[in-house]
Amino acid sequence: MFKKFIILFLLLILNNCASPTTALLGPSITGVRTGSIYQAGFSYSSGQVLEKAKKHLEKVEKTRKIVSQQLDQFNDKIIKDKLNRVVSSNQADIFFKAVKDNLKKYN
């Protein structure tokens, strides 16, 4: 049972499924390996910068999708309005042509 637990634990760590819980593992390994607290701090801060950049990019992508959807809806509305104007102008032309024909016919 203990052997299965160890295998499962190692599998999760090696697959990077437990990355939030092991976020401080990288800098601590760097600190132990190099013996330099500066390099460990740099490792930690660069990880934090990359994480914040990833979150910012996700927000930008979400905002871009929303703006794109709104622009598509606005363009659809413009196209519908243009079609309605064309139809109404055609109907007006037909009406005036019919009135002129009736005036010619009865005058």
N, C-alpha and C positions, 0 to 999 in steps of 0.2 A: 504494500500500500504506500509506504514511504517512498519507494523507488518510483512509483507512478506519479506521485505528487512532485517529486524533483524533476522528472521528465516533463511534466506539464508546465511547471514553473519555468524551466529553461526554454521550452518551446515558445512560451509567451514572450519572454525577454528577447529571444533571438529573432522572433517574427516582428518585433517592434510594436506589438499590440499593447504593451504597457508603457508607452512613451510618456504619458503625463506623470506616472508615478516614478519614472526613472529620469526625470528632467535634470536633476542635480547630479546624476551619476557621471555624466560626461565631464563636467568641470572637476569633480572630485578625483576622477581617474587622472585627468590632466595634472592636477595639483600633486598627486602622489607620484606620478611618473616623472614629472620634470622637477618637482620640488620648488616650483615658483608659484607664489600666490598671484602674481601679476598675470601669468599665462592662464591660470585657472579662472581668474576674474574676467579676462578677455574672452575665454571660451564661454563662460556663462552669459556675458553681456552680448556677445555675437548671437548666441542662441535666442536671447530675448528679443533682439532687434529683428531677427528673421521671423520670429513668431508674430511680432506686432505688424511687420510688413505683410505677412500672409493674411492676417485678420483685416488689415486695411484694404488689401486687394480684393478680398471677399466682399467687403462692403461696397467697394467701387463697382464690382461686377453686378451685385444685386441692384445698385442704383441705376447702372446702365441698362439692365433688363427692364426696370420699371419705366425709365424714360423712353426706351425703345417701344414698349407697349403703348405708352401714351401717344407717342408720335404716330404709330400705326393707326390708332383709333382716330386721331386728328386728321390724318391723311384720308382715311376712309370717309370721314364726315365731309371733307372738302370734295371728294370725288362724287359723293351722293348729291351734294348741293349743286355741283356743276351739271350733273345729269338732270336734276329737277329743273334747273334753269333752261337747259336745252329743250326738254320736253314741253315746258310751259311756253317757251318762245315759239316752238313748232305749233303748238295748239293755238297760240295767238295768230300766227301766220295763216293757219287754216281757217280760223274764224273770220279774219279780215278778208281773205280771198273769197269766202262764201258770201259775205256781205256785199262785196264788190260785184260778184256774179249775179246776186239777186237784184242789185240796183240796176245793172245793165239789162237784165232780163225784163224788169218791170218798168223801165224808163224808156 
